[in-house]
Amino acid sequence: MRKAIFVAFLVGLSVLWLRPRRSESVATSFVFPLSLSGKVWTTNLGFGPGIKVRPGPVNDKIMGAILRGENTDDFSKDFLDIMHADPSGRFFVYFDGRNLDGSTTWRVATNPNGVMTTSLTGTITQDGFFWLTGTYTLPMVGDVATAFVNGRVTFAKNTFNPTKIAGVINFETASFGQAFTLKFKTVAKPTVVM
């Protein structure tokens, strides 16, 4: 009898230990400015098979000039939210919390004010590894691009409150004939908004 009670106690303890802790980031969003670097490929060129297409660079300087309206020649100005862009010329990620089942929702925007955000949904482990997908949609145009994002969040000790985020974004838009692979990382402590 003692052995059965002890085994039941151990099983109960292991279930409680393995169960994710309640997220402390519920009802708040953590907003981080991002640094980006990577490459963009043009996919709608009509060259023959085997012709190498050189990718173009993407970095903070290039994206900042587009978002601030300084570079009006770049094709992306037509589908980025430049009207609400932050003067810093950065993109922002909103970490909206982790649910008990590991599901998570994040948002991305050109500003820290929550205007015109694009949602990303997916899963995140207790130690911060994440996988997200999302679709960027323009009014009257429809779905424009699809993104797959993965990486790692560093949480404050004993919480699901993020302190840093880094990863890779794979982003493709058949509508504009472009594909991107971008590394990203947060560059400052988050702003917490309710």
C-alpha positions in Angstrom: 0.0 0.0 0.0 2.8 2.4 0.9 4.5 1.7 -2.3 1.4 2.5 -4.4 0.9 5.8 -2.5 4.5 6.7 -3.1 4.3 5.9 -6.8 1.1 7.9 -7.1 2.8 10.8 -5.3 5.8 10.6 -7.7 3.5 10.5 -10.8 1.5 13.5 -9.5 4.7 15.4 -8.8 6.2 14.7 -12.2 2.9 15.8 -13.9 3.0 19.1 -12.0 6.7 19.6 -12.7 6.3 19.0 -16.4 3.3 21.3 -16.7 4.1 24.7 -18.1 3.9 27.5 -15.6 1.2 30.1 -16.1 2.3 32.9 -18.4 3.0 36.1 -16.6 2.8 38.0 -19.9 -1.0 37.6 -20.2 -2.9 40.8 -21.0 0.3 42.6 -21.9 2.4 42.9 -25.0 6.2 43.3 -25.0 7.2 45.5 -28.0 10.8 45.3 -29.3 12.5 47.2 -32.0 14.3 44.9 -34.5 17.6 44.8 -36.4 17.4 43.0 -39.8 20.0 41.6 -42.1 19.8 39.2 -45.0 19.1 38.8 -48.7 16.3 39.3 -51.2 15.9 37.4 -54.4 13.8 38.4 -57.4 11.8 35.3 -58.4 9.8 36.6 -61.4 12.7 37.0 -63.9 12.2 35.2 -67.2 15.7 33.8 -67.6 16.5 30.2 -68.6 17.3 27.4 -66.3 20.6 27.6 -64.5 21.0 31.3 -64.8 22.3 32.6 -61.4 20.3 35.4 -59.9 22.3 37.5 -57.5 20.4 38.3 -54.3 20.3 41.9 -53.1 21.2 43.0 -49.5 18.7 43.8 -46.9 19.8 45.6 -43.7 18.8 48.3 -41.2 20.2 51.2 -43.3 18.3 50.1 -46.5 15.0 49.4 -44.6 15.3 52.6 -42.5 15.6 54.7 -45.7 12.5 53.0 -47.2 10.4 53.4 -44.0 11.4 57.0 -43.5 10.5 57.8 -47.1 14.0 58.6 -48.1 14.2 55.8 -50.7 11.2 56.2 -53.0 12.7 53.9 -55.8 12.5 50.6 -53.9 9.5 48.4 -54.9 8.7 47.6 -51.2 7.5 51.1 -50.6 4.3 50.1 -52.3 3.4 47.4 -49.8 5.0 48.5 -46.5 3.1 50.6 -44.0 5.2 53.8 -44.5 2.4 56.1 -43.4 2.5 54.8 -39.8 6.2 54.0 -39.7 8.3 55.0 -36.7 10.9 57.8 -37.4 13.6 55.3 -36.3 13.0 53.3 -39.5 12.8 50.0 -37.6 10.4 47.2 -37.6 8.8 46.1 -34.3 7.8 42.8 -32.9 5.0 42.5 -30.4 5.2 39.4 -28.1 1.6 38.9 -26.9 2.3 36.0 -24.5 2.5 32.3 -24.3 -0.5 30.1 -23.5 -0.4 27.1 -21.3 -0.5 24.7 -24.3 2.5 26.4 -25.9 0.5 28.3 -28.5 1.6 31.9 -29.1 0.5 35.0 -31.1 2.9 37.7 -32.1 2.5 40.8 -34.3 4.9 42.7 -36.5 4.6 46.4 -37.6 6.6 49.4 -38.7 5.7 51.2 -35.5 5.5 50.6 -31.8 1.9 52.0 -31.6 0.0 48.9 -32.6 -1.2 50.4 -35.9 -1.5 48.1 -39.0 0.1 45.0 -37.4 0.4 41.6 -39.1 -0.3 38.6 -36.9 2.0 35.6 -36.6 0.7 32.4 -34.9 2.5 29.3 -33.8 4.1 27.5 -30.9 6.8 28.2 -28.4 8.5 25.8 -25.9 9.0 26.5 -22.2 12.6 27.4 -22.9 11.8 29.8 -25.7 12.2 28.0 -29.1 9.5 29.2 -31.4 7.9 28.5 -34.9 5.5 31.0 -36.4 3.6 31.6 -39.6 1.6 34.5 -41.0 0.2 36.2 -44.0 0.5 39.8 -44.9 -2.7 41.2 -46.4 -3.3 44.5 -48.1 -6.8 46.1 -48.3 -8.4 45.6 -51.8 -5.4 43.5 -52.9 -5.7 40.5 -50.6 -3.0 38.2 -49.4 0.4 39.5 -50.6 3.0 37.5 -48.7 3.6 34.5 -46.5 6.2 34.4 -43.7 7.7 31.5 -41.7 9.7 32.6 -38.6 11.7 30.5 -36.2 14.2 31.3 -33.5 14.6 31.7 -29.7 13.2 33.9 -27.0 15.2 34.5 -23.8 12.8 34.8 -20.8 13.2 36.6 -17.5 13.9 34.0 -14.8 10.8 32.0 -13.8 8.5 33.9 -16.2 7.4 34.0 -19.8 8.3 37.6 -20.0 10.7 38.0 -22.9 14.0 39.9 -22.6 15.5 39.1 -26.0 14.3 37.6 -29.3 16.4 36.4 -32.3 15.7 34.3 -35.3 15.2 33.9 -39.0 12.4 35.1 -41.2 11.6 33.4 -44.6 9.2 35.7 -46.5 7.9 35.2 -50.0 5.6 37.2 -52.2 4.6 35.8 -55.5 2.5 39.0 -56.1 5.7 41.1 -56.2 8.1 38.3 -57.3 10.4 38.5 -54.2 11.7 36.1 -51.6 13.6 37.2 -48.5 15.7 35.3 -45.9 16.4 37.7 -43.0 18.1 37.3 -39.6 16.6 39.4 -36.9 17.3 40.3 -33.3 15.9 42.7 -30.8 18.0 45.7 -30.2 16.6 47.2 -26.9 14.7 46.3 -23.9 11.0 45.9 -24.6 8.3 48.5 -24.0 5.4 46.9 -22.0 1.9 47.8 -23.1 -1.4 46.7 -21.7 
